[in-house]
Amino acid sequence: MAKAVYTVVLHENEWKVRFLGKHNGPYETQTEAIAAAVNAATNAGKTNPGGAEVRVQGPNNNFRTQWTTGRAP
């Protein structure tokens, strides 16, 4: 099974968490969005055999892995 990926993005000038093509939020800060994503990924990782991961949008739309659980990529 594939890893559940939660992505923290700046969407329409608001921090949101994208999962399966849908945006959740907005959150007041990037830190709050990351915390929400890690919480959701932690719960998903408990039931998803592939684990879960949180990626964060950075400068120039580059993404970095912030948190991961389950099997190594």
All heavy atoms as a GROMACS GRO file, in nm:
protein
  558
    1MET      N    1   0.085  -0.118   0.000
    1MET     CA    2   0.000   0.000   0.000
    1MET      C    3   0.089   0.124   0.000
    1MET      O    4   0.194   0.127   0.062
    1MET     CB    5  -0.091  -0.002   0.123
    1MET     CG    6  -0.185   0.116   0.130
    1MET     SD    7  -0.307   0.097   0.260
    1MET     CE    8  -0.449   0.064   0.160
    2ALA      N    9   0.047   0.226  -0.068
    2ALA     CA   10   0.124   0.350  -0.079
    2ALA      C   11   0.123   0.429   0.051
    2ALA      O   12   0.031   0.418   0.132
    2ALA     CB   13   0.068   0.435  -0.192
    3LYS      N   14   0.227   0.508   0.066
    3LYS     CA   15   0.239   0.596   0.182
    3LYS      C   16   0.135   0.707   0.173
    3LYS      O   17   0.114   0.763   0.065
    3LYS     CB   18   0.380   0.654   0.186
    3LYS     CG   19   0.411   0.731   0.312
    3LYS     CD   20   0.557   0.767   0.316
    3LYS     CE   21   0.632   0.646   0.364
    3LYS     NZ   22   0.763   0.674   0.419
    4ALA      N   23   0.067   0.739   0.283
    4ALA     CA   24  -0.026   0.852   0.288
    4ALA      C   25   0.058   0.979   0.299
    4ALA      O   26   0.139   0.992   0.390
    4ALA     CB   27  -0.119   0.839   0.408
    5VAL      N   28   0.041   1.071   0.203
    5VAL     CA   29   0.123   1.192   0.200
    5VAL      C   30   0.035   1.314   0.227
    5VAL      O   31  -0.060   1.341   0.154
    5VAL     CB   32   0.195   1.207   0.064
    5VAL    CG1   33   0.275   1.336   0.062
    5VAL    CG2   34   0.284   1.087   0.039
    6TYR      N   35   0.070   1.386   0.330
    6TYR     CA   36   0.005   1.512   0.367
    6TYR      C   37   0.103   1.624   0.333
    6TYR      O   38   0.218   1.620   0.373
    6TYR     CB   39  -0.027   1.515   0.516
    6TYR     CG   40  -0.131   1.413   0.555
    6TYR    CD1   41  -0.096   1.280   0.574
    6TYR    CD2   42  -0.263   1.448   0.570
    6TYR    CE1   43  -0.190   1.184   0.607
    6TYR    CE2   44  -0.359   1.354   0.604
    6TYR     CZ   45  -0.322   1.223   0.622
    6TYR     OH   46  -0.416   1.129   0.655
    7THR      N   47   0.056   1.722   0.256
    7THR     CA   48   0.144   1.828   0.209
    7THR      C   49   0.096   1.963   0.262
    7THR      O   50  -0.019   2.001   0.239
    7THR     CB   51   0.148   1.831   0.055
    7THR    OG1   52   0.179   1.699   0.007
    7THR    CG2   53   0.254   1.927   0.006
    8VAL      N   54   0.185   2.033   0.332
    8VAL     CA   55   0.155   2.167   0.383
    8VAL      C   56   0.190   2.266   0.273
    8VAL      O   57   0.305   2.270   0.227
    8VAL     CB   58   0.234   2.196   0.512
    8VAL    CG1   59   0.210   2.339   0.559
    8VAL    CG2   60   0.196   2.096   0.621
    9VAL      N   61   0.090   2.343   0.228
    9VAL     CA   62   0.110   2.434   0.116
    9VAL      C   63   0.056   2.574   0.148
    9VAL      O   64  -0.035   2.589   0.230
    9VAL     CB   65   0.040   2.382  -0.012
    9VAL    CG1   66   0.100   2.252  -0.059
    9VAL    CG2   67  -0.109   2.368   0.008
   10LEU      N   68   0.113   2.672   0.082
   10LEU     CA   69   0.061   2.808   0.085
   10LEU      C   70  -0.031   2.820  -0.035
   10LEU      O   71   0.014   2.830  -0.150
   10LEU     CB   72   0.175   2.910   0.080
   10LEU     CG   73   0.135   3.055   0.100
   10LEU    CD1   74   0.068   3.076   0.236
   10LEU    CD2   75   0.257   3.145   0.089
   11HIS      N   76  -0.162   2.814  -0.012
   11HIS     CA   77  -0.262   2.811  -0.118
   11HIS      C   78  -0.353   2.932  -0.102
   11HIS      O   79  -0.415   2.948   0.002
   11HIS     CB   80  -0.341   2.680  -0.108
   11HIS     CG   81  -0.449   2.666  -0.211
   11HIS    ND1   82  -0.421   2.642  -0.343
   11HIS    CD2   83  -0.582   2.672  -0.200
   11HIS    CE1   84  -0.535   2.634  -0.409
   11HIS    NE2   85  -0.634   2.652  -0.324
   12GLU      N   86  -0.356   3.016  -0.205
   12GLU     CA   87  -0.436   3.138  -0.202
   12GLU      C   88  -0.402   3.223  -0.080
   12GLU      O   89  -0.489   3.272  -0.008
   12GLU     CB   90  -0.585   3.105  -0.209
   12GLU     CG   91  -0.623   3.034  -0.338
   12GLU     CD   92  -0.768   2.992  -0.345
   12GLU    OE1   93  -0.839   2.994  -0.241
   12GLU    OE2   94  -0.811   2.955  -0.455
   13ASN      N   95  -0.272   3.234  -0.053
   13ASN     CA   96  -0.217   3.314   0.059
   13ASN      C   97  -0.260   3.265   0.196
   13ASN      O   98  -0.263   3.343   0.292
   13ASN     CB   99  -0.250   3.463   0.041
   13ASN     CG  100  -0.177   3.521  -0.077
   13ASN    OD1  101  -0.060   3.489  -0.100
   13ASN    ND2  102  -0.244   3.605  -0.153
   14GLU      N  103  -0.294   3.137   0.207
   14GLU     CA  104  -0.330   3.077   0.336
   14GLU      C  105  -0.260   2.942   0.347
   14GLU      O  106  -0.246   2.870   0.249
   14GLU     CB  107  -0.481   3.055   0.347
   14GLU     CG  108  -0.562   3.183   0.343
   14GLU     CD  109  -0.711   3.155   0.348
   14GLU    OE1  110  -0.759   3.068   0.272
   14GLU    OE2  111  -0.778   3.222   0.426
   15TRP      N  112  -0.216   2.909   0.470
   15TRP     CA  113  -0.155   2.778   0.493
   15TRP      C  114  -0.263   2.673   0.503
   15TRP      O  115  -0.359   2.688   0.578
   15TRP     CB  116  -0.070   2.781   0.620
   15TRP     CG  117   0.055   2.858   0.599
   15TRP    CD1  118   0.084   2.982   0.647
   15TRP    CD2  119   0.168   2.818   0.521
   15TRP    NE1  120   0.208   3.022   0.604
   15TRP    CE2  121   0.262   2.923   0.526
   15TRP    CE3  122   0.200   2.705   0.446
   15TRP    CZ2  123   0.384   2.917   0.460
   15TRP    CZ3  124   0.321   2.699   0.380
   15TRP    CH2  125   0.412   2.804   0.388
   16LYS      N  126  -0.246   2.567   0.424
   16LYS     CA  127  -0.343   2.458   0.422
   16LYS      C  128  -0.270   2.325   0.416
   16LYS      O  129  -0.152   2.319   0.386
   16LYS     CB  130  -0.436   2.472   0.301
   16LYS     CG  131  -0.518   2.600   0.306
   16LYS     CD  132  -0.612   2.611   0.189
   16LYS     CE  133  -0.690   2.742   0.199
   16LYS     NZ  134  -0.781   2.759   0.086
   17VAL      N  135  -0.344   2.218   0.445
   17VAL     CA  136  -0.291   2.082   0.434
   17VAL      C  137  -0.365   2.014   0.321
   17VAL      O  138  -0.488   2.006   0.322
   17VAL     CB  139  -0.310   2.004   0.566
   17VAL    CG1  140  -0.260   1.861   0.549
   17VAL    CG2  141  -0.238   2.073   0.680
   18ARG      N  142  -0.289   1.966   0.223
   18ARG     CA  143  -0.348   1.897   0.108
   18ARG      C  144  -0.331   1.747   0.129
   18ARG      O  145  -0.223   1.698   0.160
   18ARG     CB  146  -0.279   1.941  -0.020
   18ARG     CG  147  -0.342   1.879  -0.145
   18ARG     CD  148  -0.280   1.932  -0.273
   18ARG     NE  149  -0.138   1.895  -0.276
   18ARG     CZ  150  -0.043   1.972  -0.325
   18ARG    NH1  151  -0.070   2.091  -0.374
   18ARG    NH2  152   0.082   1.932  -0.325
   19PHE      N  153  -0.442   1.677   0.110
   19PHE     CA  154  -0.440   1.531   0.119
   19PHE      C  155  -0.542   1.477   0.020
   19PHE      O  156  -0.658   1.520   0.020
   19PHE     CB  157  -0.474   1.483   0.261
   19PHE     CG  158  -0.474   1.335   0.276
   19PHE    CD1  159  -0.357   1.262   0.264
   19PHE    CD2  160  -0.592   1.266   0.300
   19PHE    CE1  161  -0.356   1.123   0.276
   19PHE    CE2  162  -0.592   1.128   0.313
   19PHE     CZ  163  -0.475   1.057   0.301
   20LEU      N  164  -0.499   1.386  -0.064
   20LEU     CA  165  -0.584   1.326  -0.168
   20LEU      C  166  -0.653   1.433  -0.254
   20LEU      O  167  -0.771   1.422  -0.287
   20LEU     CB  168  -0.688   1.232  -0.106
   20LEU     CG  169  -0.631   1.110  -0.035
   20LEU    CD1  170  -0.741   1.028   0.030
   20LEU    CD2  171  -0.548   1.024  -0.131
   21GLY      N  172  -0.580   1.540  -0.285
   21GLY     CA  173  -0.630   1.644  -0.374
   21GLY      C  174  -0.722   1.747  -0.311
   21GLY      O  175  -0.768   1.837  -0.378
   22LYS      N  176  -0.748   1.734  -0.182
   22LYS     CA  177  -0.836   1.829  -0.113
   22LYS      C  178  -0.754   1.910  -0.014
   22LYS      O  179  -0.662   1.860   0.049
   22LYS     CB  180  -0.949   1.757  -0.040
   22LYS     CG  181  -1.042   1.685  -0.134
   22LYS     CD  182  -1.158   1.623  -0.060
   22LYS     CE  183  -1.249   1.552  -0.159
   22LYS     NZ  184  -1.362   1.492  -0.093
   23HIS      N  185  -0.792   2.037   0.002
   23HIS     CA  186  -0.724   2.126   0.097
   23HIS      C  187  -0.806   2.137   0.225
   23HIS      O  188  -0.928   2.152   0.220
   23HIS     CB  189  -0.708   2.266   0.036
   23HIS     CG  190  -0.610   2.269  -0.075
   23HIS    ND1  191  -0.647   2.260  -0.208
   23HIS    CD2  192  -0.475   2.278  -0.075
   23HIS    CE1  193  -0.540   2.265  -0.283
   23HIS    NE2  194  -0.433   2.275  -0.205
   24ASN      N  195  -0.736   2.127   0.338
   24ASN     CA  196  -0.798   2.146   0.469
   24ASN      C  197  -0.736   2.269   0.533
   24ASN      O  198  -0.619   2.296   0.516
   24ASN     CB  199  -0.775   2.023   0.558
   24ASN     CG  200  -0.841   1.900   0.500
   24ASN    OD1  201  -0.960   1.896   0.484
   24ASN    ND2  202  -0.761   1.801   0.465
   25GLY      N  203  -0.812   2.338   0.612
   25GLY     CA  204  -0.764   2.461   0.675
   25GLY      C  205  -0.859   2.573   0.639
   25GLY      O  206  -0.974   2.547   0.608
   26PRO      N  207  -0.815   2.693   0.646
   26PRO     CA  208  -0.678   2.740   0.658
   26PRO      C  209  -0.629   2.744   0.802
   26PRO      O  210  -0.708   2.737   0.896
   26PRO     CB  211  -0.684   2.881   0.601
   26PRO     CG  212  -0.821   2.929   0.637
   26PRO     CD  213  -0.909   2.805   0.627
   27TYR      N  214  -0.498   2.755   0.814
   27TYR     CA  215  -0.432   2.767   0.944
   27TYR      C  216  -0.364   2.904   0.949
   27TYR      O  217  -0.321   2.956   0.847
   27TYR     CB  218  -0.330   2.654   0.963
   27TYR     CG  219  -0.397   2.519   0.960
   27TYR    CD1  220  -0.409   2.449   0.841
   27TYR    CD2  221  -0.453   2.465   1.075
   27TYR    CE1  222  -0.474   2.326   0.837
   27TYR    CE2  223  -0.518   2.343   1.071
   27TYR     CZ  224  -0.528   2.274   0.952
   27TYR     OH  225  -0.593   2.153   0.948
   28GLU      N  226  -0.356   2.962   1.067
   28GLU     CA  227  -0.299   3.095   1.081
   28GLU      C  228  -0.151   3.100   1.047
   28GLU      O  229  -0.102   3.200   0.996
   28GLU     CB  230  -0.324   3.150   1.221
   28GLU     CG  231  -0.469   3.188   1.244
   28GLU     CD  232  -0.489   3.268   1.370
   28GLU    OE1  233  -0.398   3.343   1.409
   28GLU    OE2  234  -0.597   3.254   1.429
   29THR      N  235  -0.080   2.990   1.077
   29THR     CA  236   0.064   2.988   1.052
   29THR      C  237   0.104   2.856   0.989
   29THR      O  238   0.030   2.756   0.995
   29THR     CB  239   0.144   3.004   1.184
   29THR    OG1  240   0.120   2.889   1.266
   29THR    CG2  241   0.107   3.132   1.259
   30GLN      N  242   0.222   2.856   0.930
   30GLN     CA  243   0.277   2.733   0.874
   30GLN      C  244   0.296   2.630   0.986
   30GLN      O  245   0.269   2.511   0.966
   30GLN     CB  246   0.409   2.762   0.804
   30GLN     CG  247   0.469   2.639   0.739
   30GLN     CD  248   0.606   2.665   0.682
   30GLN    OE1  249   0.690   2.728   0.747
   30GLN    NE2  250   0.631   2.618   0.561
   31THR      N  251   0.339   2.675   1.103
   31THR     CA  252   0.362   2.585   1.217
   31THR      C  253   0.233   2.513   1.256
   31THR      O  254   0.234   2.393   1.284
   31THR     CB  255   0.420   2.663   1.336
   31THR    OG1  256   0.543   2.723   1.293
   31THR    CG2  257   0.445   2.574   1.454
   32GLU      N  258   0.121   2.586   1.259
   32GLU     CA  259  -0.007   2.523   1.293
   32GLU      C  260  -0.048   2.422   1.186
   32GLU      O  261  -0.100   2.315   1.218
   32GLU     CB  262  -0.116   2.629   1.308
   32GLU     CG  263  -0.104   2.712   1.433
   32GLU     CD  264  -0.213   2.816   1.445
   32GLU    OE1  265  -0.314   2.810   1.372
   32GLU    OE2  266  -0.198   2.907   1.529
   33ALA      N  267  -0.023   2.454   1.060
   33ALA     CA  268  -0.056   2.362   0.952
   33ALA      C  269   0.029   2.235   0.961
   33ALA      O  270  -0.022   2.123   0.941
   33ALA     CB  271  -0.038   2.429   0.816
   34ILE      N  272   0.156   2.251   0.993
   34ILE     CA  273   0.245   2.135   1.008
   34ILE      C  274   0.196   2.047   1.124
   34ILE      O  275   0.190   1.924   1.111
   34ILE     CB  276   0.391   2.178   1.030
   34ILE    CG1  277   0.446   2.240   0.901
   34ILE    CG2  278   0.478   2.060   1.075
   34ILE    CD1  279   0.582   2.307   0.917
   35ALA      N  280   0.160   2.107   1.236
   35ALA     CA  281   0.111   2.031   1.351
   35ALA      C  282  -0.015   1.952   1.315
   35ALA      O  283  -0.028   1.835   1.352
   35ALA     CB  284   0.085   2.123   1.469
   36ALA      N  285  -0.106   2.015   1.241
   36ALA     CA  286  -0.228   1.946   1.199
   36ALA      C  287  -0.196   1.832   1.104
   36ALA      O  288  -0.254   1.723   1.114
   36ALA     CB  289  -0.323   2.045   1.132
   37ALA      N  290  -0.102   1.854   1.014
   37ALA     CA  291  -0.064   1.750   0.918
   37ALA      C  292   0.003   1.632   0.988
   37ALA      O  293  -0.025   1.515   0.957
   37ALA     CB  294   0.029   1.808   0.812
   38VAL      N  295   0.091   1.660   1.083
   38VAL     CA  296   0.158   1.553   1.158
   38VAL      C  297   0.056   1.473   1.238
   38VAL      O  298   0.062   1.349   1.243
   38VAL     CB  299   0.270   1.608   1.248
   38VAL    CG1  300   0.320   1.503   1.345
   38VAL    CG2  301   0.385   1.662   1.163
   39ASN      N  302  -0.040   1.541   1.298
   39ASN     CA  303  -0.145   1.472   1.373
   39ASN      C  304  -0.224   1.379   1.282
   39ASN      O  305  -0.247   1.261   1.314
   39ASN     CB  306  -0.237   1.573   1.441
   39ASN     CG  307  -0.338   1.506   1.531
   39ASN    OD1  308  -0.305   1.422   1.612
   39ASN    ND2  309  -0.464   1.545   1.515
   40ALA      N  310  -0.265   1.429   1.166
   40ALA     CA  311  -0.341   1.347   1.072
   40ALA      C  312  -0.256   1.232   1.019
   40ALA      O  313  -0.304   1.119   1.007
   40ALA     CB  314  -0.391   1.434   0.956
   41ALA      N  315  -0.129   1.259   0.989
   41ALA     CA  316  -0.040   1.154   0.938
   41ALA      C  317  -0.013   1.048   1.044
   41ALA      O  318  -0.002   0.929   1.011
   41ALA     CB  319   0.090   1.216   0.889
   42THR      N  320   0.000   1.088   1.168
   42THR     CA  321   0.020   0.992   1.277
   42THR      C  322  -0.097   0.895   1.283
   42THR      O  323  -0.078   0.773   1.292
   42THR     CB  324   0.037   1.064   1.411
   42THR    OG1  325   0.151   1.148   1.404
   42THR    CG2  326   0.053   0.966   1.526
   43ASN      N  327  -0.219   0.948   1.277
   43ASN     CA  328  -0.337   0.863   1.280
   43ASN      C  329  -0.344   0.773   1.156
   43ASN      O  330  -0.376   0.656   1.167
   43ASN     CB  331  -0.463   0.948   1.291
   43ASN     CG  332  -0.475   1.014   1.426
   43ASN    OD1  333  -0.423   0.964   1.526
   43ASN    ND2  334  -0.539   1.128   1.432
   44ALA      N  335  -0.312   0.828   1.040
   44ALA     CA  336  -0.315   0.749   0.917
   44ALA      C  337  -0.209   0.639   0.921
   44ALA      O  338  -0.232   0.528   0.874
   44ALA     CB  339  -0.292   0.839   0.796
   45GLY      N  340  -0.093   0.671   0.978
   45GLY     CA  341   0.015   0.574   0.984
   45GLY      C  342  -0.017   0.453   1.070
   45GLY      O  343   0.040   0.345   1.052
   46LYS      N  344  -0.111   0.468   1.162
   46LYS     CA  345  -0.151   0.356   1.248
   46LYS      C  346  -0.231   0.251   1.172
   46LYS      O  347  -0.231   0.134   1.209
   46LYS     CB  348  -0.234   0.408   1.365
   46LYS     CG  349  -0.154   0.491   1.463
   46LYS     CD  350  -0.243   0.547   1.572
   46LYS     CE  351  -0.165   0.639   1.664
   46LYS     NZ  352  -0.252   0.705   1.764
   47THR      N  353  -0.302   0.294   1.067
   47THR     CA  354  -0.386   0.200   0.993
   47THR      C  355  -0.338   0.174   0.851
   47THR      O  356  -0.383   0.080   0.788
   47THR     CB  357  -0.531   0.252   0.986
   47THR    OG1  358  -0.531   0.381   0.923
   47THR    CG2  359  -0.592   0.264   1.125
   48ASN      N  360  -0.247   0.256   0.801
   48ASN     CA  361  -0.198   0.241   0.665
   48ASN      C  362  -0.066   0.162   0.668
   48ASN      O  363   0.033   0.213   0.719
   48ASN     CB  364  -0.177   0.378   0.601
   48ASN     CG  365  -0.134   0.370   0.456
   48ASN    OD1  366  -0.126   0.263   0.399
   48ASN    ND2  367  -0.107   0.484   0.397
   49PRO      N  368  -0.064   0.042   0.612
   49PRO     CA  369   0.058  -0.038   0.616
   49PRO      C  370   0.178   0.031   0.548
   49PRO      O  371   0.292   0.003   0.581
   49PRO     CB  372   0.021  -0.165   0.540
   49PRO     CG  373  -0.127  -0.170   0.541
   49PRO     CD  374  -0.174  -0.028   0.549
   50GLY      N  375   0.152   0.123   0.455
   50GLY     CA  376   0.259   0.193   0.387
   50GLY      C  377   0.316   0.308   0.467
   50GLY      O  378   0.416   0.366   0.430
   51GLY      N  379   0.251   0.342   0.579
   51GLY     CA  380   0.298   0.452   0.661
   51GLY      C  381   0.243   0.585   0.613
   51GLY      O  382   0.150   0.592   0.533
   52ALA      N  383   0.301   0.693   0.663
   52ALA     CA  384   0.255   0.828   0.630
   52ALA      C  385   0.373   0.924   0.631
   52ALA      O  386   0.476   0.897   0.692
   52ALA     CB  387   0.149   0.873   0.729
   53GLU      N  388   0.352   1.036   0.563
   53GLU     CA  389   0.459   1.135   0.550
   53GLU      C  390   0.399   1.275   0.544
   53GLU      O  391   0.290   1.293   0.491
   53GLU     CB  392   0.537   1.106   0.423
   53GLU     CG  393   0.648   1.201   0.392
   53GLU     CD  394   0.726   1.157   0.270
   53GLU    OE1  395   0.789   1.049   0.277
   53GLU    OE2  396   0.723   1.227   0.169
   54VAL      N  397   0.471   1.372   0.598
   54VAL     CA  398   0.432   1.513   0.587
   54VAL      C  399   0.541   1.585   0.509
   54VAL      O  400   0.659   1.577   0.544
   54VAL     CB  401   0.414   1.579   0.726
   54VAL    CG1  402   0.388   1.729   0.712
   54VAL    CG2  403   0.302   1.513   0.803
   55ARG      N  404   0.499   1.653   0.402
   55ARG     CA  405   0.590   1.735   0.321
   55ARG      C  406   0.549   1.880   0.337
   55ARG      O  407   0.430   1.910   0.349
   55ARG     CB  408   0.584   1.695   0.175
   55ARG     CG  409   0.632   1.554   0.151
   55ARG     CD  410   0.625   1.518   0.006
   55ARG     NE  411   0.663   1.378  -0.013
   55ARG     CZ  412   0.632   1.308  -0.119
   55ARG    NH1  413   0.566   1.364  -0.218
   55ARG    NH2  414   0.669   1.182  -0.127
   56VAL      N  415   0.647   1.970   0.332
   56VAL     CA  416   0.621   2.112   0.352
   56VAL      C  417   0.674   2.190   0.233
   56VAL      O  418   0.787   2.170   0.190
   56VAL     CB  419   0.687   2.162   0.483
   56VAL    CG1  420   0.662   2.311   0.503
   56VAL    CG2  421   0.636   2.083   0.602
   57GLN      N  422   0.589   2.281   0.183
   57GLN     CA  423   0.628   2.368   0.073
   57GLN      C  424   0.723   2.475   0.125
   57GLN      O  425   0.696   2.541   0.224
   57GLN     CB  426   0.505   2.434   0.012
   57GLN     CG  427   0.534   2.525  -0.104
   57GLN     CD  428   0.409   2.590  -0.159
   57GLN    OE1  429   0.304   2.587  -0.097
   57GLN    NE2  430   0.420   2.648  -0.276
   58GLY      N  431   0.833   2.490   0.055
   58GLY     CA  432   0.930   2.591   0.093
   58GLY      C  433   0.947   2.694  -0.016
   58GLY      O  434   0.865   2.704  -0.108
   59PRO      N  435   1.055   2.771  -0.008
   59PRO     CA  436   1.082   2.872  -0.110
   59PRO      C  437   1.091   2.810  -0.250
   59PRO      O  438   1.133   2.695  -0.265
   59PRO     CB  439   1.217   2.931  -0.068
   59PRO     CG  440   1.232   2.894   0.074
   59PRO     CD  441   1.157   2.767   0.095
   60ASN      N  442   1.050   2.886  -0.349
   60ASN     CA  443   1.056   2.842  -0.489
   60ASN      C  444   0.976   2.715  -0.514
   60ASN      O  445   1.009   2.637  -0.602
   60ASN     CB  446   1.201   2.822  -0.534
   60ASN     CG  447   1.283   2.948  -0.520
   60ASN    OD1  448   1.232   3.058  -0.545
   60ASN    ND2  449   1.406   2.935  -0.476
   61ASN      N  450   0.874   2.692  -0.430
   61ASN     CA  451   0.787   2.574  -0.443
   61ASN      C  452   0.860   2.442  -0.432
   61ASN      O  453   0.814   2.340  -0.481
   61ASN     CB  454   0.705   2.580  -0.572
   61ASN     CG  455   0.603   2.690  -0.569
   61ASN    OD1  456   0.545   2.718  -0.465
   61ASN    ND2  457   0.581   2.753  -0.682
   62ASN      N  458   0.974   2.440  -0.365
   62ASN     CA  459   1.043   2.316  -0.334
   62ASN      C  460   0.976   2.253  -0.213
   62ASN      O  461   0.930   2.323  -0.123
   62ASN     CB  462   1.191   2.342  -0.304
   62ASN     CG  463   1.265   2.389  -0.427
   62ASN    OD1  464   1.236   2.347  -0.537
   62ASN    ND2  465   1.360   2.478  -0.407
   63PHE      N  466   0.973   2.120  -0.209
   63PHE     CA  467   0.911   2.050  -0.097
   63PHE      C  468   1.016   1.971  -0.022
   63PHE      O  469   1.107   1.914  -0.082
   63PHE     CB  470   0.800   1.957  -0.147
   63PHE     CG  471   0.681   2.032  -0.199
   63PHE    CD1  472   0.676   2.075  -0.330
   63PHE    CD2  473   0.576   2.062  -0.116
   63PHE    CE1  474   0.568   2.145  -0.379
   63PHE    CE2  475   0.466   2.133  -0.163
   63PHE     CZ  476   0.462   2.174  -0.295
   64ARG      N  477   1.001   1.965   0.109
   64ARG     CA  478   1.092   1.887   0.192
   64ARG      C  479   1.009   1.798   0.282
   64ARG      O  480   0.898   1.833   0.322
   64ARG     CB  481   1.183   1.977   0.275
   64ARG     CG  482   1.109   2.062   0.376
   64ARG     CD  483   1.203   2.151   0.457
   64ARG     NE  484   1.134   2.257   0.523
   64ARG     CZ  485   1.058   2.246   0.632
   64ARG    NH1  486   1.043   2.129   0.689
   64ARG    NH2  487   0.999   2.351   0.686
   65THR      N  488   1.063   1.682   0.315
   65THR     CA  489   0.994   1.593   0.408
   65THR      C  490   1.018   1.644   0.548
   65THR      O  491   1.131   1.664   0.591
   65THR     CB  492   1.047   1.449   0.394
   65THR    OG1  493   1.021   1.406   0.259
   65THR    CG2  494   0.978   1.356   0.492
   66GLN      N  495   0.909   1.666   0.621
   66GLN     CA  496   0.915   1.717   0.758
   66GLN      C  497   0.903   1.604   0.859
   66GLN      O  498   0.962   1.608   0.965
   66GLN     CB  499   0.801   1.818   0.779
   66GLN     CG  500   0.786   1.871   0.919
   66GLN     CD  501   0.895   1.972   0.954
   66GLN    OE1  502   0.948   2.039   0.867
   66GLN    NE2  503   0.926   1.984   1.080
   67TRP      N  504   0.825   1.501   0.824
   67TRP     CA  505   0.796   1.394   0.919
   67TRP      C  506   0.759   1.270   0.841
   67TRP      O  507   0.694   1.278   0.738
   67TRP     CB  508   0.678   1.440   1.006
   67TRP     CG  509   0.637   1.347   1.114
   67TRP    CD1  510   0.679   1.347   1.242
   67TRP    CD2  511   0.541   1.241   1.104
   67TRP    NE1  512   0.616   1.247   1.313
   67TRP    CE2  513   0.530   1.181   1.230
   67TRP    CE3  514   0.463   1.191   1.001
   67TRP    CZ2  515   0.447   1.075   1.254
   67TRP    CZ3  516   0.380   1.085   1.024
   67TRP    CH2  517   0.372   1.028   1.152
   68THR      N  518   0.798   1.153   0.890
   68THR     CA  519   0.762   1.029   0.822
   68THR      C  520   0.752   0.915   0.923
   68THR      O  521   0.815   0.918   1.028
   68THR     CB  522   0.863   0.994   0.710
   68THR    OG1  523   0.812   0.885   0.636
   68THR    CG2  524   0.999   0.962   0.765
   69THR      N  525   0.672   0.817   0.888
   69THR     CA  526   0.659   0.696   0.969
   69THR      C  527   0.639   0.578   0.875
   69THR      O  528   0.614   0.598   0.756
   69THR     CB  529   0.543   0.705   1.069
   69THR    OG1  530   0.547   0.592   1.156
   69THR    CG2  531   0.409   0.709   1.001
   70GLY      N  532   0.646   0.460   0.926
   70GLY     CA  533   0.627   0.344   0.841
   70GLY      C  534   0.754   0.304   0.771
   70GLY      O  535   0.863   0.334   0.817
   71ARG      N  536   0.739   0.242   0.656
   71ARG     CA  537   0.855   0.194   0.580
   71ARG      C  538   0.935   0.310   0.519
   71ARG      O  539   0.878   0.413   0.485
   71ARG     CB  540   0.809   0.103   0.467
   71ARG     CG  541   0.763  -0.032   0.518
   71ARG     CD  542   0.731  -0.122   0.404
   71ARG     NE  543   0.588  -0.104   0.378
   71ARG     CZ  544   0.528  -0.124   0.264
   71ARG    NH1  545   0.597  -0.164   0.159
   71ARG    NH2  546   0.399  -0.110   0.249
   72ALA      N  547   1.063   0.286   0.504
   72ALA     CA  548   1.148   0.386   0.439
   72ALA      C  549   1.110   0.394   0.292
   72ALA      O  550   1.071   0.294   0.232
   72ALA     CB  551   1.294   0.347   0.453
   73PRO      N  552   1.120   0.512   0.231
   73PRO     CA  553   1.084   0.527   0.089
   73PRO      C  554   1.175   0.445  -0.001
   73PRO      O  555   1.284   0.413   0.029
   73PRO     CB  556   1.100   0.676   0.062
   73PRO     CG  557   1.164   0.735   0.181
   73PRO     CD  558   1.163   0.633   0.290
   0.00000   0.00000   0.00000
